[in-house]
Amino acid sequence: MISINTRPISDLRNHFTEVNKAVNGNQSIIFTVNGKASMVTMSFERFSKLAHLDYVERALDEADAFAENHAEKLTHNDVFSKINAKVNG
């Protein structure tokens, strides 16, 4: 079950140990500035699940294996031009 707290941003500084304990206890915390949401903290484990870091790690491993077995190398500009073309249509 996901537990979410809302706290003022000053708690990050003034109550860091408590905040850290809550985050590592599987809580997410929404920090506010002047009553408006500003940022969210969560454990790295939760973040990695949300961000699908396991997928990213596998994709990087596949890319490394591909590079080892192919002579063609792409420049930074080649790679990001292809990505931008796909993202931006």
Rosetta constraint file for C-alpha pairs under 8 A:
AtomPair CA 2 CA 26 HARMONIC 7.22 0.50
AtomPair CA 2 CA 27 HARMONIC 6.63 0.50
AtomPair CA 2 CA 28 HARMONIC 7.60 0.50
AtomPair CA 3 CA 26 HARMONIC 7.06 0.50
AtomPair CA 3 CA 27 HARMONIC 4.82 0.50
AtomPair CA 3 CA 28 HARMONIC 6.19 0.50
AtomPair CA 4 CA 27 HARMONIC 5.64 0.50
AtomPair CA 4 CA 28 HARMONIC 4.74 0.50
AtomPair CA 4 CA 29 HARMONIC 5.47 0.50
AtomPair CA 4 CA 30 HARMONIC 7.14 0.50
AtomPair CA 5 CA 27 HARMONIC 7.24 0.50
AtomPair CA 5 CA 28 HARMONIC 6.36 0.50
AtomPair CA 5 CA 29 HARMONIC 4.65 0.50
AtomPair CA 5 CA 30 HARMONIC 6.05 0.50
AtomPair CA 6 CA 29 HARMONIC 5.66 0.50
AtomPair CA 6 CA 30 HARMONIC 4.68 0.50
AtomPair CA 6 CA 31 HARMONIC 5.85 0.50
AtomPair CA 6 CA 32 HARMONIC 7.18 0.50
AtomPair CA 7 CA 11 HARMONIC 6.61 0.50
AtomPair CA 7 CA 29 HARMONIC 6.97 0.50
AtomPair CA 7 CA 30 HARMONIC 6.28 0.50
AtomPair CA 7 CA 31 HARMONIC 5.01 0.50
AtomPair CA 7 CA 32 HARMONIC 6.16 0.50
AtomPair CA 8 CA 12 HARMONIC 7.81 0.50
AtomPair CA 8 CA 31 HARMONIC 5.29 0.50
AtomPair CA 8 CA 32 HARMONIC 4.74 0.50
AtomPair CA 8 CA 33 HARMONIC 6.25 0.50
AtomPair CA 8 CA 34 HARMONIC 7.95 0.50
AtomPair CA 8 CA 35 HARMONIC 7.51 0.50
AtomPair CA 9 CA 13 HARMONIC 7.58 0.50
AtomPair CA 9 CA 31 HARMONIC 4.98 0.50
AtomPair CA 9 CA 32 HARMONIC 5.40 0.50
AtomPair CA 9 CA 33 HARMONIC 5.93 0.50
AtomPair CA 10 CA 14 HARMONIC 5.97 0.50
AtomPair CA 11 CA 15 HARMONIC 4.96 0.50
AtomPair CA 11 CA 16 HARMONIC 6.74 0.50
AtomPair CA 11 CA 19 HARMONIC 7.52 0.50
AtomPair CA 12 CA 16 HARMONIC 5.09 0.50
AtomPair CA 12 CA 19 HARMONIC 6.60 0.50
AtomPair CA 12 CA 31 HARMONIC 8.00 0.50
AtomPair CA 15 CA 19 HARMONIC 6.16 0.50
AtomPair CA 16 CA 20 HARMONIC 5.90 0.50
AtomPair CA 17 CA 21 HARMONIC 6.12 0.50
AtomPair CA 18 CA 22 HARMONIC 6.23 0.50
AtomPair CA 19 CA 23 HARMONIC 6.18 0.50
AtomPair CA 20 CA 24 HARMONIC 6.10 0.50
AtomPair CA 21 CA 25 HARMONIC 5.99 0.50
AtomPair CA 22 CA 26 HARMONIC 6.76 0.50
AtomPair CA 22 CA 27 HARMONIC 5.52 0.50
AtomPair CA 22 CA 28 HARMONIC 7.72 0.50
AtomPair CA 23 CA 27 HARMONIC 4.73 0.50
AtomPair CA 23 CA 28 HARMONIC 5.76 0.50
AtomPair CA 23 CA 29 HARMONIC 7.15 0.50
AtomPair CA 23 CA 41 HARMONIC 7.00 0.50
AtomPair CA 23 CA 42 HARMONIC 5.35 0.50
AtomPair CA 23 CA 43 HARMONIC 5.48 0.50
AtomPair CA 24 CA 42 HARMONIC 7.57 0.50
AtomPair CA 24 CA 43 HARMONIC 5.50 0.50
AtomPair CA 26 CA 42 HARMONIC 7.40 0.50
AtomPair CA 26 CA 43 HARMONIC 6.70 0.50
AtomPair CA 26 CA 46 HARMONIC 7.73 0.50
AtomPair CA 27 CA 42 HARMONIC 6.59 0.50
AtomPair CA 27 CA 43 HARMONIC 7.80 0.50
AtomPair CA 28 CA 40 HARMONIC 6.79 0.50
AtomPair CA 28 CA 41 HARMONIC 5.61 0.50
AtomPair CA 28 CA 42 HARMONIC 4.65 0.50
AtomPair CA 28 CA 43 HARMONIC 7.56 0.50
AtomPair CA 29 CA 40 HARMONIC 5.50 0.50
AtomPair CA 29 CA 41 HARMONIC 5.27 0.50
AtomPair CA 29 CA 42 HARMONIC 6.73 0.50
AtomPair CA 30 CA 37 HARMONIC 6.43 0.50
AtomPair CA 30 CA 38 HARMONIC 7.29 0.50
AtomPair CA 30 CA 39 HARMONIC 5.81 0.50
AtomPair CA 30 CA 40 HARMONIC 4.47 0.50
AtomPair CA 30 CA 41 HARMONIC 6.66 0.50
AtomPair CA 31 CA 37 HARMONIC 5.89 0.50
AtomPair CA 31 CA 38 HARMONIC 5.69 0.50
AtomPair CA 31 CA 39 HARMONIC 5.32 0.50
AtomPair CA 31 CA 40 HARMONIC 6.09 0.50
AtomPair CA 31 CA 41 HARMONIC 7.93 0.50
AtomPair CA 32 CA 36 HARMONIC 4.98 0.50
AtomPair CA 32 CA 37 HARMONIC 4.32 0.50
AtomPair CA 32 CA 38 HARMONIC 5.08 0.50
AtomPair CA 32 CA 39 HARMONIC 7.10 0.50
AtomPair CA 33 CA 37 HARMONIC 6.48 0.50
AtomPair CA 33 CA 38 HARMONIC 6.05 0.50
AtomPair CA 42 CA 46 HARMONIC 6.45 0.50
AtomPair CA 42 CA 47 HARMONIC 6.52 0.50
AtomPair CA 43 CA 47 HARMONIC 6.26 0.50
AtomPair CA 44 CA 48 HARMONIC 5.95 0.50
AtomPair CA 45 CA 49 HARMONIC 6.41 0.50
AtomPair CA 46 CA 50 HARMONIC 6.26 0.50
AtomPair CA 47 CA 51 HARMONIC 5.90 0.50
AtomPair CA 48 CA 52 HARMONIC 5.70 0.50
AtomPair CA 48 CA 53 HARMONIC 5.05 0.50
AtomPair CA 48 CA 54 HARMONIC 7.35 0.50
AtomPair CA 49 CA 53 HARMONIC 6.67 0.50
AtomPair CA 49 CA 54 HARMONIC 7.75 0.50
AtomPair CA 52 CA 56 HARMONIC 6.58 0.50
AtomPair CA 53 CA 57 HARMONIC 6.01 0.50
AtomPair CA 54 CA 58 HARMONIC 6.24 0.50
AtomPair CA 55 CA 59 HARMONIC 6.12 0.50
AtomPair CA 56 CA 60 HARMONIC 6.16 0.50
AtomPair CA 57 CA 61 HARMONIC 6.25 0.50
AtomPair CA 58 CA 62 HARMONIC 6.20 0.50
AtomPair CA 59 CA 63 HARMONIC 6.15 0.50
AtomPair CA 60 CA 64 HARMONIC 6.16 0.50
AtomPair CA 61 CA 65 HARMONIC 6.25 0.50
AtomPair CA 62 CA 66 HARMONIC 6.10 0.50
AtomPair CA 63 CA 67 HARMONIC 6.12 0.50
AtomPair CA 64 CA 68 HARMONIC 6.28 0.50
AtomPair CA 65 CA 69 HARMONIC 6.50 0.50
AtomPair CA 66 CA 70 HARMONIC 6.18 0.50
AtomPair CA 67 CA 71 HARMONIC 7.26 0.50
AtomPair CA 67 CA 72 HARMONIC 7.80 0.50
AtomPair CA 67 CA 73 HARMONIC 7.37 0.50
AtomPair CA 74 CA 78 HARMONIC 5.80 0.50
AtomPair CA 74 CA 79 HARMONIC 6.44 0.50
AtomPair CA 75 CA 79 HARMONIC 6.38 0.50
AtomPair CA 76 CA 80 HARMONIC 6.24 0.50
AtomPair CA 77 CA 81 HARMONIC 5.77 0.50
AtomPair CA 78 CA 82 HARMONIC 6.32 0.50
AtomPair CA 79 CA 83 HARMONIC 6.32 0.50
AtomPair CA 80 CA 84 HARMONIC 5.88 0.50
AtomPair CA 81 CA 85 HARMONIC 6.07 0.50
AtomPair CA 82 CA 86 HARMONIC 6.39 0.50
AtomPair CA 83 CA 87 HARMONIC 6.14 0.50
AtomPair CA 84 CA 88 HARMONIC 5.67 0.50
AtomPair CA 84 CA 89 HARMONIC 7.88 0.50
AtomPair CA 85 CA 89 HARMONIC 5.52 0.50
